C-alpha cells in the first residue's frame, strides 16, 4: 500500500471513531434527560 492509501484509511478510521463518540454522548444525554423527567415526576 502506498502512503496515500494509509492516510485515507487513517482518515476513515478517525471519522468513524469521532462519529461513534458523538453518538455515545448523544445517547447518554437522552438517558439523562429521561432520568431528569422521572425525577421531576417524583418517581
C-alpha positions in Angstrom: 0.0 0.0 0.0 1.1 3.5 -0.7 1.4 6.2 1.9 -1.7 7.9 0.5 -3.8 4.7 1.0 -2.7 4.6 4.6 -3.6 8.2 5.0 -7.0 7.6 3.6 -7.6 4.6 5.8 -6.5 6.6 8.9 -8.8 9.4 7.9 -11.8 7.0 7.6 -10.9 5.3 11.0 -10.6 8.7 12.7 -14.0 9.9 11.4 -15.6 6.6 12.4 -14.2 6.9 15.9 -15.4 10.5 16.1 -19.0 9.6 15.0 -19.1 6.7 17.4 -18.0 9.0 20.2 -20.6 11.6 19.2 -23.4 9.0 19.1 -22.4 7.7 22.6 -22.6 11.3 24.0 -26.0 11.9 22.4 -27.4 8.6 23.8 -26.1 9.5 27.3 -27.7 12.9 27.1 -31.0 11.3 26.1 -30.7 8.9 29.1 -30.0 11.8 31.5 -32.9 13.8 30.0 -35.3 10.8 30.7 -34.0 10.4 34.2 -34.5 14.1 34.9 -38.1 13.9 33.7 -38.6 10.8 36.0 -37.2 12.7 39.0 -39.5 15.7 38.3 -42.5 13.4 38.3 -41.4 12.1 41.7 -40.6 8.5 40.8 
